[in-house]
Amino acid sequence: MTVINELKKINEIIRHPCNIKLEIPYVVDNYSDVLKEWKNYRLNSQLPAIAGDENLKNIFDFHKITTDHIILYWSMNQPTCLLMCKIDNKYINMTAPMLLDTATYSFVATYT
């Protein structure tokens, strides 16, 4: 699948209403921290920095198993949000502007 087709699919999925939205207590200065935790979990099934958080484990399990979805993470006070996409079993990560002016807490939302 070409990059254009993957981006079209991401655009289509993100236009659907979110399936789940969870408030989470994690605030990061850089989304690369999240991607490091994801990589560690994907390879080792371990969450050392945030051990014991069942919601985060479930989100990462969802990301490993489910195909064609987006996990949107916004960390409080960031101008952008992280989109962790899985399209045709390919992981694609990108940031996008945060468009909700009323959000006051970090959250994760899933889209399928």
C-alpha distances in whole Angstrom, upper triangle without the diagonal:
4,7,8,6,7,10,11,11,13,15,15,16,19,21,22,25,25,26,28,29,31,34,34,36,34,34,32,33,30,26,26,28,26,23,26,27,24,23,26,26,23,24,28,28,31,31,34,35,35,36,37,35,34,32,29,29,28,25,24,24,22,20,20,20,18,14,13,16,17,21,22,25,28,31,34,35,32,31,27,25,22,19,18,15,13,9,8,11,10,13,13,16,18,21,22,26,28,29,32,35,37,35,38,36,33,30,27,25,23,20,19
4,5,5,6,9,10,11,13,14,16,17,19,20,22,25,25,27,29,30,32,34,34,36,34,34,32,32,28,25,25,28,26,23,26,27,24,24,27,27,24,26,29,30,32,32,35,35,35,37,38,36,35,33,31,31,30,27,25,26,24,21,22,22,20,17,15,17,18,21,22,25,27,30,33,34,30,29,25,24,22,19,18,15,14,11,11,13,11,14,12,16,16,20,21,24,27,28,31,34,36,34,37,36,33,30,28,26,24,21,20
4,5,5,6,9,10,10,12,14,15,16,19,21,24,23,25,27,28,30,31,31,34,31,31,29,28,25,22,22,25,23,21,23,25,22,22,25,26,23,25,28,29,30,30,33,33,33,35,36,34,33,31,28,29,28,25,24,25,23,20,21,22,20,17,14,16,16,19,20,22,24,27,30,30,27,25,22,21,18,16,15,13,13,11,12,14,11,12,10,13,13,16,17,20,23,24,27,30,33,31,34,33,29,28,25,24,22,20,19
4,5,5,6,9,10,10,12,14,15,17,19,23,23,25,27,28,30,32,32,35,33,32,30,30,27,24,24,27,26,23,26,28,25,25,29,28,26,28,31,31,33,33,36,35,35,37,38,36,35,32,30,31,30,27,26,27,25,22,23,24,21,18,15,17,17,20,20,23,25,28,31,31,27,25,22,21,19,17,17,14,15,12,13,16,14,15,13,15,14,17,17,20,23,24,27,30,32,31,34,33,30,28,26,24,22,19,19
4,5,5,6,9,10,11,12,14,16,17,21,21,23,25,27,29,31,32,35,33,32,31,31,28,25,25,28,26,23,27,28,25,25,28,28,25,27,31,30,32,32,36,35,35,36,37,35,34,31,29,30,28,25,25,25,23,20,21,21,19,15,12,14,15,19,20,23,25,28,31,32,29,27,23,22,20,17,17,13,13,10,11,14,12,14,13,15,16,18,18,21,24,24,27,30,32,31,34,33,30,28,25,23,20,18,16
4,5,5,6,9,10,11,12,14,16,19,19,20,23,24,26,28,28,31,29,29,27,28,25,22,22,24,22,20,23,24,21,21,25,24,21,24,27,27,29,29,32,31,31,33,34,31,30,27,26,26,25,22,21,22,19,17,18,18,16,13,10,11,12,15,17,20,22,25,28,29,26,24,21,19,17,13,13,10,9,7,8,11,9,10,9,12,12,15,16,19,21,22,25,28,30,28,31,30,27,25,22,20,17,15,14
4,5,5,6,9,10,11,12,15,18,18,20,22,23,25,27,27,30,28,27,26,26,23,20,21,24,22,20,23,24,21,22,26,25,23,25,29,28,30,29,32,31,31,33,34,31,30,28,26,27,25,22,22,23,21,18,20,20,18,15,12,12,12,15,15,18,20,23,26,27,23,22,18,17,15,12,13,10,11,9,12,14,12,12,9,11,11,13,13,16,18,19,22,25,27,26,29,28,25,23,21,19,17,15,14
4,5,5,6,9,10,11,13,17,18,20,22,23,26,28,29,32,30,30,29,29,26,23,24,27,25,23,26,27,24,25,29,28,25,28,31,31,32,32,35,34,33,35,36,33,32,29,27,28,27,24,24,25,22,19,21,22,19,15,12,13,13,16,17,20,22,25,28,29,26,24,20,19,18,14,15,12,13,10,13,15,14,15,13,15,14,16,15,18,20,20,23,26,28,27,30,29,27,25,22,20,18,15,14
4,5,5,6,9,10,11,15,15,17,19,21,24,26,27,30,29,29,28,29,26,23,24,26,23,21,25,25,22,23,27,25,23,26,29,28,30,29,33,32,31,33,33,30,29,26,25,26,24,21,21,21,18,16,18,18,15,12,8,9,10,14,15,19,21,25,27,28,25,24,21,18,17,13,13,10,10,8,10,13,12,13,12,14,14,16,16,19,20,20,23,26,28,26,29,28,26,23,20,17,15,12,10
4,5,5,6,9,10,13,13,15,17,18,21,23,24,27,25,25,24,25,22,19,20,23,20,18,22,23,19,21,24,23,21,24,27,26,28,27,30,29,28,30,31,28,27,24,22,23,22,18,18,20,17,14,17,17,14,12,8,8,7,11,12,15,17,21,23,25,22,20,17,15,13,9,10,7,9,8,11,13,12,11,9,11,11,12,12,15,16,17,19,23,24,23,26,25,22,19,17,14,12,10,10
4,6,5,6,9,12,13,16,18,19,22,24,25,28,26,26,25,26,24,21,22,25,22,21,25,25,22,24,27,26,25,28,31,29,31,30,33,32,31,33,33,30,29,26,24,26,24,21,21,23,20,18,21,21,18,15,12,11,10,13,13,16,18,21,24,24,22,20,17,15,14,11,13,11,13,11,14,17,16,15,13,13,12,13,12,14,15,15,18,21,23,22,25,25,23,20,18,15,14,11,11
4,6,5,7,11,12,14,17,19,22,24,26,29,28,28,28,29,27,23,25,27,24,23,27,27,24,26,29,27,26,29,31,30,32,31,34,33,32,34,34,30,29,26,25,26,24,21,22,23,19,18,21,20,17,14,11,10,11,14,14,18,20,24,26,27,24,23,20,18,17,14,15,12,13,11,14,17,16,16,15,16,15,16,15,17,18,18,19,23,24,23,27,26,24,21,19,16,14,10,9
4,5,6,9,9,11,14,15,18,21,23,26,25,26,25,27,25,21,23,25,22,21,25,24,21,23,26,24,23,26,28,27,28,28,31,30,29,30,30,27,25,22,21,23,20,17,18,19,16,15,17,17,13,12,8,7,7,11,12,15,18,21,24,25,23,22,19,16,15,11,12,10,11,10,13,15,15,15,13,14,14,15,14,17,17,17,18,22,23,22,25,24,21,18,16,12,10,6,6
4,5,8,8,11,13,13,17,19,20,24,23,23,23,24,22,19,21,23,20,20,23,23,21,23,26,24,23,27,29,27,28,27,30,29,27,29,29,26,25,21,20,22,20,17,18,20,17,15,19,19,15,14,11,9,7,9,9,13,14,18,20,22,20,18,15,13,12,10,11,10,12,12,16,17,17,15,14,14,13,13,11,13,13,13,15,18,19,18,21,21,19,16,13,10,9,6,8
4,7,9,12,14,15,18,21,23,26,25,26,26,27,25,23,25,27,24,23,27,27,24,27,30,28,27,30,32,31,32,30,34,32,30,33,32,29,28,24,24,25,23,20,22,23,20,19,22,22,18,17,13,12,11,13,12,16,17,21,22,24,22,20,17,15,16,13,15,14,16,15,18,20,20,19,17,17,16,16,14,15,15,14,15,18,19,19,22,22,21,18,16,13,12,9,10
4,6,9,12,13,17,20,22,25,25,26,27,28,27,24,26,27,24,24,28,27,24,27,29,27,26,30,32,29,31,30,33,32,30,31,31,27,26,22,22,24,21,18,21,21,18,18,21,20,16,16,13,11,11,13,13,16,18,21,23,25,23,22,20,17,17,14,16,14,15,15,18,20,20,19,18,19,18,18,16,18,17,16,16,20,20,19,23,22,21,17,15,12,10,7,7
4,6,9,10,14,17,19,23,23,24,25,27,26,23,26,27,24,24,28,27,24,27,29,27,26,30,32,29,30,29,32,31,28,30,29,25,24,20,21,23,20,17,20,21,17,18,21,21,17,17,15,12,11,12,12,15,16,20,21,23,22,22,19,17,17,15,16,16,17,18,20,22,22,21,20,20,19,19,17,18,16,15,15,18,18,17,20,20,18,15,13,10,9,7,9
4,6,7,11,14,16,20,20,21,22,25,24,21,23,24,20,21,25,23,21,24,26,24,23,27,28,26,27,25,28,27,25,26,25,21,20,16,17,19,16,14,17,18,14,15,18,18,15,15,13,10,9,9,9,12,14,17,19,21,20,20,18,15,15,13,14,14,15,17,19,20,21,19,18,18,18,17,16,17,15,15,14,18,17,15,18,17,16,12,10,6,6,5,8
4,7,10,14,16,20,20,22,24,26,25,22,25,25,21,22,25,23,20,24,25,23,22,26,27,24,25,24,27,26,24,25,23,20,18,15,16,17,14,12,15,16,12,14,17,16,13,14,13,10,10,10,11,14,16,19,21,23,23,23,21,17,17,15,15,14,15,17,19,20,21,19,19,19,20,20,19,20,18,18,17,21,20,18,20,18,17,13,11,7,5,6,7
4,7,10,12,16,17,19,21,24,23,21,23,23,19,20,23,21,19,22,24,21,21,25,26,22,23,21,25,24,21,22,20,17,15,11,13,15,12,10,14,14,12,13,17,16,14,16,15,12,11,10,10,12,14,17,18,21,21,22,20,16,16,15,15,15,16,19,21,21,22,20,20,19,20,19,19,20,18,18,17,20,18,16,18,15,14,10,8,5,5,8,10
4,7,10,13,14,16,18,21,21,18,21,21,17,19,22,20,19,22,24,21,22,26,26,23,23,21,24,22,19,21,20,16,15,11,12,15,13,11,14,16,14,15,18,19,17,18,18,14,12,10,9,10,11,13,15,18,18,19,17,14,14,14,15,16,18,20,23,23,23,21,20,19,19,18,17,18,15,16,14,16,15,12,14,12,10,7,6,4,7,10,13
4,6,10,11,14,16,19,20,18,20,19,16,18,21,18,17,21,22,20,21,24,24,21,21,18,21,19,16,18,16,13,12,8,10,13,11,10,13,15,14,15,18,19,18,20,20,16,14,11,10,10,11,12,13,17,17,19,18,14,15,15,15,17,19,22,25,24,24,22,21,20,20,19,19,19,16,17,15,17,16,12,13,10,9,5,5,6,9,13,16
4,7,9,11,14,17,18,17,20,18,16,19,21,18,18,22,23,21,22,26,26,23,22,19,21,18,15,17,16,13,13,10,11,14,14,12,15,18,17,18,21,22,21,23,23,19,17,13,12,10,10,10,10,14,15,18,17,14,15,16,17,19,22,25,28,27,27,24,23,21,21,19,19,19,16,17,14,16,14,10,10,7,6,4,7,9,12,16,19
4,6,8,11,15,16,15,17,15,13,16,18,15,16,19,20,18,20,23,23,20,19,15,17,15,12,14,13,10,11,8,9,12,13,11,14,16,16,17,20,21,21,23,23,20,17,13,12,9,10,9,10,14,14,17,16,14,14,16,16,19,21,25,28,26,26,22,22,20,20,19,19,19,17,18,16,18,16,12,11,8,6,5,7,10,13,17,20
4,7,10,14,15,15,17,15,13,17,18,15,17,20,20,19,22,24,23,21,19,15,16,13,11,13,13,10,13,11,10,14,15,14,16,19,19,20,22,24,24,26,26,23,20,16,15,12,11,9,9,13,14,18,17,15,16,18,19,22,24,28,31,29,28,25,24,21,22,20,21,21,18,20,18,19,17,13,11,8,7,8,10,14,17,21,24
4,7,10,12,11,14,11,10,14,14,12,14,17,17,17,19,22,21,19,17,14,14,11,9,13,13,11,13,12,10,14,15,14,15,18,19,18,21,23,23,25,25,22,19,15,14,10,10,7,8,12,12,16,15,13,13,16,16,20,22,26,29,27,26,22,22,19,19,17,19,19,17,19,18,19,18,14,13,9,7,8,10,14,17,20,23
4,7,9,10,12,10,10,14,15,14,15,18,19,19,21,23,23,22,20,16,16,13,12,16,17,14,17,15,13,17,18,16,17,21,21,20,23,25,25,27,26,23,20,16,14,10,9,5,6,9,9,13,13,12,12,16,17,20,23,27,30,28,27,23,22,18,18,16,17,17,15,18,17,17,17,13,12,9,7,9,12,15,18,21,25
4,5,7,9,7,8,11,12,12,14,16,17,18,20,22,22,21,19,16,16,12,13,16,18,16,19,17,14,17,19,17,17,21,21,20,22,25,25,26,26,23,19,16,14,11,9,6,8,9,9,12,12,11,11,15,15,19,22,25,29,27,25,21,20,16,16,14,16,16,15,18,18,19,19,16,14,12,9,12,13,17,19,22,25
4,7,9,8,10,13,13,14,16,18,19,20,22,24,24,24,22,19,18,15,16,20,22,20,22,21,18,21,23,20,20,24,24,22,25,28,28,28,28,25,21,18,16,13,11,8,9,9,8,11,11,12,12,16,17,21,24,27,30,28,26,22,21,17,16,14,15,15,15,18,19,19,20,17,16,14,12,15,16,19,22,24,27
4,5,6,8,10,11,12,14,15,17,18,19,21,22,22,20,18,18,15,16,20,22,20,22,21,17,20,22,19,18,22,23,20,22,25,26,26,25,22,19,17,15,12,11,9,11,11,9,11,10,10,10,13,14,18,21,24,27,25,23,19,17,14,13,11,14,14,14,18,19,20,21,18,18,16,13,15,16,18,20,22,25
4,5,5,7,9,10,11,13,14,16,17,19,20,20,18,16,17,14,15,19,21,18,20,18,15,17,19,16,15,19,19,16,19,22,22,22,21,19,15,13,11,9,9,8,12,12,10,12,9,8,7,10,11,14,17,20,23,22,19,15,14,10,10,9,12,13,13,17,18,20,21,18,18,16,12,13,13,15,17,19,22
4,5,5,6,9,10,10,12,14,15,16,18,18,17,15,16,14,15,18,21,19,21,20,16,18,20,17,15,19,20,17,18,22,22,22,22,20,17,15,14,12,13,12,15,16,13,15,13,12,9,12,12,15,17,20,23,21,18,15,13,10,11,11,14,16,17,21,22,23,25,22,22,19,16,17,16,18,19,21,23
4,5,5,6,9,10,11,12,14,16,16,16,15,12,13,10,12,15,18,16,19,17,14,16,18,16,14,18,19,17,18,22,22,23,23,21,18,15,15,12,13,11,14,16,14,16,14,13,11,14,13,17,19,22,25,22,20,16,16,13,14,14,17,18,18,22,23,24,25,21,21,18,15,16,15,18,19,22,24
4,5,5,6,9,10,11,12,14,15,15,13,11,12,10,11,14,16,14,16,14,11,13,15,12,11,15,15,13,15,18,19,20,20,17,15,12,12,9,11,10,14,16,14,16,14,11,9,11,10,14,16,19,22,20,18,14,14,11,12,12,15,17,17,20,21,23,23,20,19,17,13,13,12,15,16,18,21
4,5,5,6,9,10,10,12,14,14,13,12,14,12,13,16,18,16,18,16,13,14,16,13,11,14,15,12,13,17,18,18,18,16,14,12,12,11,13,13,17,18,16,18,15,13,9,11,9,12,14,17,19,17,15,11,11,8,11,12,15,18,18,22,23,25,26,22,23,20,16,16,14,16,16,18,20
4,5,5,6,9,10,11,12,13,12,10,11,10,12,14,17,16,18,18,14,14,17,15,12,15,17,14,15,18,20,21,21,20,18,15,16,14,16,15,19,20,18,20,18,16,13,14,12,15,16,20,22,19,17,14,14,12,14,15,19,21,22,25,26,28,28,25,25,22,18,18,17,19,19,22,23
4,5,5,6,9,10,10,10,9,7,8,8,9,11,14,13,14,14,10,11,14,12,9,13,15,13,13,17,18,20,21,19,17,14,15,13,15,15,18,20,19,21,19,16,14,15,12,15,16,20,22,19,18,14,15,13,16,17,20,22,22,25,25,27,28,24,24,20,17,16,15,18,18,21,22
4,5,5,6,9,10,9,9,8,11,11,11,13,15,14,14,14,10,10,12,10,7,10,12,9,10,13,15,16,17,15,14,12,13,12,15,15,19,21,19,21,18,16,12,13,10,12,13,16,18,15,14,11,12,11,14,15,19,21,21,24,25,27,27,24,24,21,17,16,14,16,15,18,19
4,5,5,6,8,9,10,10,12,13,14,15,18,17,17,17,13,13,15,13,10,12,14,11,11,14,16,17,18,17,16,15,16,16,18,19,22,24,22,24,21,18,15,15,12,14,14,17,18,15,14,11,12,12,15,17,20,23,24,27,28,30,31,27,28,24,21,20,18,19,18,20,21
4,6,5,6,7,7,7,9,10,12,12,15,15,16,17,13,12,15,14,11,12,15,13,12,16,18,19,21,20,19,17,19,18,20,20,23,26,24,26,23,21,17,18,15,17,17,20,21,18,17,14,16,15,18,20,24,26,26,30,30,32,32,29,29,25,22,21,19,21,21,23,24
4,5,5,4,5,6,9,11,11,11,13,13,13,14,10,9,11,11,7,9,12,10,9,13,15,17,19,18,17,15,17,17,19,20,23,26,24,26,23,20,17,17,14,16,15,19,20,17,16,14,16,16,19,21,24,26,26,29,29,31,31,28,28,24,21,19,17,19,18,21,21
4,6,6,8,10,13,14,15,15,16,16,16,16,13,11,12,12,8,9,11,9,7,10,13,14,17,16,16,15,17,17,21,21,25,27,25,27,24,21,17,17,13,14,13,16,17,13,13,11,14,14,18,20,23,26,26,29,30,32,33,29,29,26,22,21,18,19,18,20,20
4,6,8,11,13,15,16,16,18,18,18,19,16,13,16,15,11,12,15,13,10,13,16,17,20,20,20,18,21,21,24,24,28,30,28,30,27,24,20,20,16,17,16,19,19,15,15,13,16,17,20,23,26,29,29,32,33,36,36,32,33,29,26,24,22,23,22,23,23
4,5,9,10,13,14,13,15,16,16,18,15,12,15,15,12,12,15,14,12,15,18,20,22,22,22,20,23,22,25,25,28,30,29,31,28,25,22,22,19,20,19,22,22,18,18,17,20,20,23,25,28,31,31,34,34,37,37,33,33,29,26,24,22,24,23,25,25
4,7,10,12,12,11,13,13,13,14,12,9,11,12,9,9,13,12,10,13,16,18,21,20,20,18,21,20,23,23,26,29,28,30,27,24,21,21,17,19,18,21,22,18,18,17,19,19,23,24,27,30,30,32,32,35,34,31,31,27,23,22,20,21,20,23,23
4,6,9,9,8,10,11,12,14,11,9,12,13,10,11,15,14,13,16,19,21,23,22,21,19,21,20,22,22,25,27,26,29,27,24,21,21,18,20,20,23,24,21,21,19,21,20,23,24,27,30,29,32,32,34,33,30,29,25,22,21,19,22,21,24,25
4,6,6,5,8,9,10,12,9,8,11,12,10,12,15,14,14,17,19,22,24,22,20,17,19,17,19,18,21,24,23,26,24,21,19,20,17,20,20,24,25,22,22,19,21,19,22,23,25,27,26,29,29,31,30,26,26,22,19,18,17,20,20,23,24
4,6,5,9,10,13,15,12,11,15,15,13,15,18,18,18,21,23,25,27,25,24,21,22,19,21,19,22,25,24,27,25,23,21,22,20,23,23,27,29,25,25,22,23,22,24,24,27,29,28,31,31,32,32,28,27,23,20,20,20,23,23,26,28
4,6,9,10,13,14,11,12,16,15,14,16,19,18,19,22,24,26,27,25,23,20,20,17,18,16,19,21,21,24,23,21,19,21,19,22,23,27,29,26,25,22,23,21,22,22,25,27,25,29,28,29,29,25,24,20,17,18,18,21,22,26,28
4,6,6,10,11,8,9,13,13,12,15,17,17,18,21,22,25,26,23,21,18,18,16,17,15,17,20,20,24,22,20,18,20,18,21,23,26,29,26,25,22,23,21,22,22,25,26,24,27,26,28,27,23,22,18,15,16,15,19,20,23,26
4,6,8,11,9,9,12,14,13,14,17,18,18,20,22,25,27,25,23,20,21,19,20,19,21,24,24,27,26,23,21,23,21,23,24,28,29,26,26,23,25,23,25,25,28,29,28,31,29,31,30,26,25,21,18,18,18,21,21,25,27
4,6,9,9,8,11,13,13,14,17,18,18,20,22,25,27,25,23,20,21,19,21,20,21,25,25,28,27,24,23,23,22,24,25,28,30,27,28,25,26,25,27,27,29,30,28,31,29,31,29,26,24,20,18,18,17,20,21,24,26
4,6,6,6,9,10,11,12,14,16,17,19,20,23,24,22,20,17,18,16,17,17,18,22,22,25,24,21,19,20,19,21,22,26,28,25,26,23,24,22,24,24,26,27,25,27,26,27,26,22,21,17,15,14,14,16,17,21,23
4,5,5,6,9,10,10,12,14,15,16,18,21,23,20,19,16,18,16,18,18,20,24,24,27,25,22,20,21,19,21,21,25,26,24,25,22,24,23,25,25,26,28,26,28,26,28,27,23,22,19,16,15,14,15,16,19,21
4,5,5,6,9,10,10,12,14,15,16,19,20,17,16,13,14,13,15,16,18,21,21,24,22,19,17,17,16,18,19,22,24,22,23,20,22,20,22,22,23,24,22,24,23,25,23,20,19,16,13,11,10,12,12,16,18
4,5,5,6,8,10,10,12,14,15,18,19,16,15,11,13,11,14,14,17,20,20,22,20,17,15,15,13,16,17,20,23,20,21,18,19,17,19,19,21,23,21,23,22,24,23,20,19,16,13,11,9,12,12,16,18
4,5,5,6,9,10,11,12,14,17,19,17,16,13,15,14,17,17,20,24,23,25,23,20,17,17,15,17,17,20,22,19,20,17,19,18,21,22,24,26,24,27,26,28,27,23,23,20,17,15,12,14,14,17,18
4,5,5,6,9,10,10,12,15,17,14,14,12,14,14,17,18,21,25,24,26,23,20,18,17,15,16,16,19,20,18,19,17,19,19,21,22,23,25,24,26,25,28,26,23,23,20,17,14,12,12,12,15,16
4,5,5,6,9,10,10,13,14,12,11,8,11,11,14,15,18,22,21,23,20,16,14,13,11,12,13,16,18,16,17,14,16,15,17,18,20,22,20,22,22,25,24,20,21,18,15,12,9,9,9,12,13
4,5,5,6,9,10,13,14,12,12,9,12,12,15,17,20,23,21,23,20,17,14,13,10,12,12,15,17,14,15,12,14,14,17,18,20,23,22,24,24,27,26,23,23,20,17,14,11,12,11,14,15
4,5,5,6,8,11,14,13,13,12,15,15,19,20,23,27,25,27,24,20,17,16,13,13,12,16,17,14,15,14,16,17,20,21,23,26,25,27,27,30,29,26,26,23,20,17,14,14,12,15,15
4,5,5,6,9,11,9,10,9,13,14,18,20,23,26,24,26,23,19,16,14,11,11,10,13,15,12,14,13,15,15,18,20,21,24,23,25,25,28,27,24,25,22,19,16,12,12,9,11,11
4,6,6,8,9,8,8,8,11,13,16,18,22,25,23,24,20,17,14,12,8,8,7,11,12,10,11,9,11,12,15,17,19,22,21,23,24,27,27,24,25,22,19,16,12,12,9,11,11
4,6,8,11,11,12,11,15,16,20,22,25,28,26,27,24,20,17,15,11,11,9,12,12,9,10,9,13,14,17,20,22,25,25,27,28,31,31,27,29,25,22,19,16,16,13,14,14
4,7,10,10,12,13,17,18,22,24,27,30,28,29,26,22,19,17,13,12,10,12,12,9,12,12,15,16,20,22,24,27,27,29,29,32,32,29,30,27,24,21,17,16,13,14,13
4,7,7,10,11,15,17,21,23,26,29,27,28,24,21,18,15,12,10,8,10,10,9,11,11,14,16,18,21,22,25,25,26,27,30,30,27,29,26,23,20,16,14,11,11,9
4,6,9,11,15,18,21,24,27,30,27,28,24,21,18,14,12,9,6,6,6,6,9,10,12,14,17,20,21,24,24,26,27,30,30,28,30,28,24,21,17,16,12,11,9
4,7,10,13,17,20,23,26,28,26,26,22,19,16,13,11,7,5,4,6,7,9,10,11,13,15,17,18,21,22,23,24,28,28,26,29,27,24,20,17,14,11,9,6
4,7,10,13,16,20,23,25,23,23,19,16,13,10,8,6,5,7,9,10,11,10,10,12,13,15,16,19,19,20,21,24,25,22,25,23,20,17,13,11,7,6,4
4,6,10,13,16,19,21,19,19,15,12,10,6,6,4,6,9,12,12,12,10,9,9,11,12,12,15,15,17,17,21,22,19,22,20,17,14,10,8,6,5,7
4,6,10,13,16,18,16,17,14,10,8,6,5,6,9,12,15,14,14,11,11,10,11,11,12,15,14,16,16,20,20,17,19,16,13,10,7,6,5,6,9
4,7,10,13,15,13,14,10,7,6,5,6,8,12,14,18,17,16,13,12,10,10,9,10,11,10,12,13,16,16,14,16,14,11,8,6,5,6,8,11
4,7,10,12,10,12,9,6,5,7,8,11,14,17,21,20,19,15,14,11,11,9,10,12,10,13,13,15,15,12,13,11,8,6,4,7,9,11,15
4,6,9,7,9,7,5,6,9,11,14,18,20,24,23,22,18,17,13,12,10,10,10,8,10,10,12,12,9,10,8,5,6,7,9,12,14,18
4,6,6,9,8,7,9,12,14,17,20,23,27,26,24,20,19,15,14,12,12,12,10,13,12,13,13,10,10,7,5,7,9,12,15,18,21
4,6,9,10,9,12,15,17,20,24,27,30,29,28,24,22,19,17,14,14,13,10,13,11,11,11,8,7,5,5,8,11,14,17,20,24
4,7,9,10,13,16,19,22,26,28,32,31,29,26,24,20,18,14,14,12,10,12,11,10,11,9,8,8,8,12,14,17,20,22,26
4,5,7,10,13,16,19,23,25,29,28,26,23,20,17,14,11,11,9,8,11,11,11,13,11,11,11,9,12,14,16,19,21,24
4,7,10,13,17,19,23,25,29,29,26,23,20,16,13,10,9,6,6,9,10,10,13,11,13,13,12,14,15,17,19,21,24
4,7,10,13,16,19,21,25,25,22,19,16,13,10,6,5,4,5,8,10,12,14,12,14,14,12,13,13,14,16,17,21
4,7,10,12,16,18,22,22,20,16,14,11,8,5,5,6,6,9,10,13,14,12,14,13,10,10,10,11,13,14,17
4,6,9,13,16,19,18,16,13,11,7,6,5,7,9,9,12,14,16,18,15,16,15,12,11,9,11,12,13,16
4,6,10,12,16,15,13,10,8,6,5,6,7,10,11,13,15,18,19,17,19,17,14,12,10,10,10,10,13
4,7,10,13,12,11,7,6,5,7,9,11,14,15,17,18,21,22,20,21,19,15,13,10,10,10,10,12
4,6,10,9,8,6,5,6,8,11,12,16,17,19,20,23,24,22,24,22,19,16,13,12,10,9,10
4,7,6,5,5,6,9,11,14,16,20,20,22,23,27,28,25,27,25,22,19,15,14,11,11,10
4,5,5,7,7,11,13,16,17,21,22,23,25,29,30,27,30,28,25,22,18,17,14,12,10
4,5,9,10,14,16,20,21,25,26,27,29,32,33,31,33,31,28,25,22,20,17,15,12
4,7,10,13,16,19,21,25,26,28,29,33,34,31,33,30,27,24,21,19,16,15,14
4,6,10,13,17,19,23,24,26,28,31,32,30,32,29,26,24,20,19,17,16,15
4,7,10,14,16,20,21,24,25,28,29,27,28,26,22,20,17,17,15,15,14
4,7,10,13,17,18,21,23,26,27,25,27,25,21,20,17,16,15,14,15
4,7,10,14,15,18,20,23,25,22,24,22,18,17,14,15,14,14,16
4,7,10,12,15,18,20,22,20,22,21,17,17,15,15,15,15,17
4,7,9,12,15,17,19,17,19,18,15,15,14,14,15,15,18
4,6,9,12,14,17,15,18,17,15,15,14,14,15,15,18
4,6,9,11,14,13,16,16,15,15,15,15,17,17,20
4,6,8,10,9,12,13,12,12,13,13,15,16,19
4,6,9,9,13,14,14,14,14,14,16,16,20
4,5,6,9,11,12,12,13,13,16,17,20
4,6,9,11,13,14,16,16,19,20,24
4,6,9,12,12,15,16,19,20,24
4,6,8,9,12,13,16,18,22
4,7,9,13,15,19,21,25
4,6,10,13,16,19,23
4,7,10,14,17,21
4,7,10,13,17
4,7,10,14
4,7,10
4,7
4
